[in-house]
Structures are given as structure tokens and as C-alpha cells.
């Protein structure tokens, strides 16, 4: 589906532990050659023994260079994950989670995992602080570690959603701080809505865009002065 | 008890770290999220807990001791819908509040309130501006201070003078203290930050965000700590500081003395001028006032100039 749409970036996700083994198996035969960037999202809930098994299985992954996206509240034994060095990408969390939501909370995590990289979830950061002041602080502190960005709206039920007009305006506030890294869209859309959602993300996060996104038409239209 | 959408927030002397035996506990359940009828249950739980502590309950006006919703606090700044109650909650959230338990909702709401004042007044952050003082925020602090003073007169009338003596002293001391701490916070880019650092912050495209972060750091302190931070940075202010803190300490000493507090609480309207304790604390408040005048009109620190430009009109 993604190849048909000419996307070159993909994150393969096994958020539930039950999905992990099938994903590891599938990776042995999946043709990912059309993608310039591939990352793997690790399970978001593991007990101590499951954590050990997942970390062990990471050594057998097809491509040892794929970034591994991890929720910090999943971690029980930091020593296990420390061995993965800069393959590991810590993701900032939404407001439901006990840790990893703010600049200050991420500091203690990166102290435990100093070589880990960072997956900036802009939707989570916006939910935690809609002024984007926290997002600004997080980017200011961890920009050098930035590996990729998760993009979505996180709604009042803490679920991923399509980008709304007000969220796009919030994202634009810090768009200029975002370097050229892969963007992973977590917005739940059908295949025929993908392009439209990508346009919204481009408008939200690429400050050089001179087109106006109209919520009424849900399209990008050129600025009158640029015509 | 709290969640990512609710914070229990305390105000008043408890938030200022000035709590004494006779202090009341002003609290609210601050809600920033999806409406839930169960929030009332949380407020009832908090009320029950406060009652069990045998502290004095929140004030009679009903501003505290219940739920507060972020929508009004954030959106209604100025205009007809910005009621006395709403302004009070918003200003005290900035100047004298502390979250108990989870602080998610508290931090979110405070960030949003301060961001409104700063983003909607962003001209003051232009690096070419002579001074960098957030007028929108300062004006709301000044408006609240005058409201407190007028409300004193309102309560004196509506309660037939009952409790007026102690409220008068609180107005001249602790209420005035939080107002001046707010003023100093507004002036703090010129009082706490070096010229070079300020220039760097103002030149950045993130000047608004940086100013909000700066204000959050300032307001994380108590009002007395804000005053102390300014005074300690300037050697010539030490004598004024000593006078100021001594007067305030005498005031707190009286409030923490159960006998003196009860005496002031029960002082009949009209008897203040002949009451020795009231006269002693009035003198204390005059010392406090004079020290504040010396502080705010001090020229070497630049406070005098800031006060004349921003504090008079």
C-alpha cells in the first residue's frame, strides 16, 4: 500500500507483544527495498521476562541498523537496553503515561540511556502542552538526538487522530525547529485519504510551504500573491 | 485522587509557605480535560479531607473549595465574562498556587494562561523595544490588586465590619506582597538577567517561548522568594530588604500567635484605632509600605524608571 503511494519512509509496529514474533518473522521475507528509511516500533507493554526475550530477539533482526522505537515507561531494566546504544530511540509520551512526557522527565531517561536517540512525537507533546512550550523545550534539549518524528493529532481520549486545523496551527509554531528527519504519520486514514493527510502534515511542519491549507476544502491552494 | 486531567491546587498562605495555625486552606480541583460528572465526587473528597485536618475552611465568597475549569480561566481574560471570581482564580494561579499530587493539568493551564499574555502582547519582546515588560500581564496584576482593595470595602460593608481588622492587615501585607511579586516578575527580564543574555534571548525566533519559560521559573518561587532573589542580586538593596522582611516577619508572627489572631479576628469595626495590637501591626504595614516604595523607586537597579513608566498609568 505504501509503495503504491510512493512513500519512502516506514515504521513497522508491534505495539502489542503478541505482534512481535510475527513481525520478526515477517521481516525475514518482507521486501523493504523501496524504502529509504525503516524503523521498528517495539511493544509498549512487557513484563520483566518478556522484556528480556524481546531484547534478545533484537540481535537477530534482519537489519541491525534499523532504529528501534521504545516507550520509556516500558523499561524495567535499563541495563538491557543500554547495550543497544544509538539503535534505541526513546519516544516522548502522552499525558496518560507516568514518565517521559516532558523535557524534565526525559532527562532522567536519557541519563540512564545516554547513547539512545530520540523519536519526537509531536502529537504527544501538543497534548501534554497545547502552547507547544514543552515541545519547544524538548526540541531545544534533544534536537541533536532526533532520529525521526511521529506526527498525529492526539485527541482528548489520547487516541491518534487526523490533524485538525487548530493542531496544525500549533505545530506550525515550532516547525522551524524541526530538522530534516523522517516523518512517520500516525494519523488513522484510509488509503484514499493518505495524500490529503500528507498535504496537511507538509503544511504543518514544513515552514517553507507557501500554500494555504483550507479546512473547508481540505486542500492546499496557492497563496494569491504567489499565483 | 488526581489524574492527568485534574490537579488539586492550593492557594493562599499554604501556597506561599506562610501557613500558620489559624490559616484557612484555600483549594480548588482544577479540571483541564473531558467533562466528567465524577469530578464533583473528587471535589467532595478533597473537602472532606480538608475538614478532617481541622483547618479553617475556604473563604465565604465561594471562589475556592470547589471545581475550577480551565476553559474560563484560559479564554476569559478581560471582557464581560471575566468575572471577579474568574480573575481571582487566574491571577492567584499565577501568583500564589501549588499543585498537590499530579500537576499535569496545573502545568498545562499555567502554560496556556501565561502564553496568552505573552503571545498576545509580543511587541514587548522586540529587541528594539526600550524595555521588555509584559504590559498585558502587568495590567491584569494591577487590576487584581485594585480589585482586592475595593473588595475589602465591599466585604466590610456586606459583613457589617466583621473581621475587617484582620482583612485590612492582610490587604496591606500579604495581598500587597503578591501584587509586588507579580510586578517584579514582570520587570524581571531587567532585574535578573544580564544584558547580553537578554539580548540573545530576544534575538531568537523563540523569544515568546523563552519568556514563558522564564516566567514559569520565576513563579515557581514564593512571593517572598521572588523579592529575595531581586534584593540579593543588588547590594544596595540589602538595607531595604532587611526592613521589608523584618516587617513581614512581625506580621506573620502575629498571625501565628493564636491569641493575637483571635483578638484581631474579633476586633469590632471602629475599635481598630484604639487597639494596641492593631496599631502595632499598622505601624508594621507602614514600614513594609515604605520599604517597598524605596525598593520600587530605587534608581541604581533601574527599578525606579520601570516603576514610573509601567507602574503609574
Boltz contact constraints between the chains, C-beta under 6 A:
constraints:
  - contact:
      token1: [A, 95]
      token2: [B, 4]
      max_distance: 6.0
  - contact:
      token1: [A, 95]
      token2: [B, 104]
      max_distance: 6.0
  - contact:
      token1: [A, 96]
      token2: [B, 4]
      max_distance: 6.0
  - contact:
      token1: [A, 129]
      token2: [B, 108]
      max_distance: 6.0
  - contact:
      token1: [A, 129]
      token2: [B, 111]
      max_distance: 6.0
  - contact:
      token1: [A, 131]
      token2: [B, 111]
      max_distance: 6.0
  - contact:
      token1: [A, 131]
      token2: [B, 112]
      max_distance: 6.0
  - contact:
      token1: [A, 131]
      token2: [B, 115]
      max_distance: 6.0
  - contact:
      token1: [A, 133]
      token2: [B, 111]
      max_distance: 6.0
  - contact:
      token1: [A, 133]
      token2: [B, 209]
      max_distance: 6.0
  - contact:
      token1: [A, 133]
      token2: [B, 212]
      max_distance: 6.0
  - contact:
      token1: [A, 136]
      token2: [B, 209]
      max_distance: 6.0
  - contact:
      token1: [A, 156]
      token2: [B, 34]
      max_distance: 6.0
